[in-house]
């Protein structure tokens, strides 16, 4: 796969054209993250030397654990605190109710079902290409991404049914978790604005680097949630959140691999063989239909 001559800046601007869609794309949603349609729109600008997802995620997680992103996250926190002055009267605890949770859960269930149906139809066509060209790299990517990572659909926050198990005393704790979650959403949008700003340091980040910062923002969110759970001695949620962090890493690796396909569909890279030409046409149609679904539920 060869890179399209379109500049990185134009590629990023295309991804960030609709700010509301950006929120849908980057943010984790109330069930940790969206399925394929969301992150595929935000697909990575790949480097010529393709690194498989597991290796890529391990590299980023190691950098995070080694405090490589510490200065960036500290500066981002300061910018976020300034935005709180504008919205200081808003409180998650006032909006987190069983009725609202049920409404969001039903909305997302319908969203996922339409995504799933579209994905099943698309991968039937992609698997035909993989069988016809079994030795190609794109075939390997198709086989690796045909199934979602195990556990991807699990809910980070309790479902309506689970609330009866935890009881009403859990609500203040859940409100605090949601504050951390929504802070992560805001920080992702702040960083997105920096990527758009030609005068910002972030504008100069290449396509293999700026996704690492997005991942670091979300890893920090998980760490804060785990720390809060430890502080309140809620060991059940420590295990729950840690499990979702592991799932998140698996999904990031999976989505990194799938970005190989979506870049072909978006025209951000040239197909280098007949197999990739066929994949490109399939992915073009898939991405057009996925945008319709996202618009419907945004």
Number of C-alpha atoms within 10 A of each C-alpha: 20 13 18 15 10 11 11 17 16 10 17 19 13 12 15 20 11 10 13 12 17 19 19 20 22 22 22 20 17 19 18 19 21 22 19 20 23 22 23 23 22 20 23 26 22 21 12 9 7 11 14 15 21 16 11 17 21 14 12 20 18 11 15 19 12 10 13 14 17 15 10 13 17 11 10 17 15 10 15 18 13 11 14 13 9 9 9 10 7 10 13 15 15 8 12 15 13 14 11 11 17 14 12 14 17 11 12 16 12 12 18 18 11 13 20 15 10 17 18 13 11 16 20 11 14 24 17 14 22 22 12 12 17 15 10 16 14 24 21 14 18 20 15 15 19 17 12 15 18 10 14 17 15 15 15 18 18 17 16 16 10 10 15 10 10 11 9 9 9 13 16 13 15 16 18 17 21 19 16 18 21 18 18 24 20 19 22 23 20 15 18 21 15 15 21 16 13 11 10 12 10 18 18 15 15 15 17 13 15 19 17 19 19 17 20 22 21 21 18 17 20 21 15 15 21 21 13 18 21 14 10 10 11 14 13 10 18 18 13 15 19 15 14 19 20 12 19 22 20 21 23 19 20 23 24 25 25 24 23 24 26 27 26 25 25 18 17 22 21 17 21 11 12 12 19 23 16 16 24 23 13 20 22 17 12 19 18 12 14 20 14 10 17 17 11 9 11 10
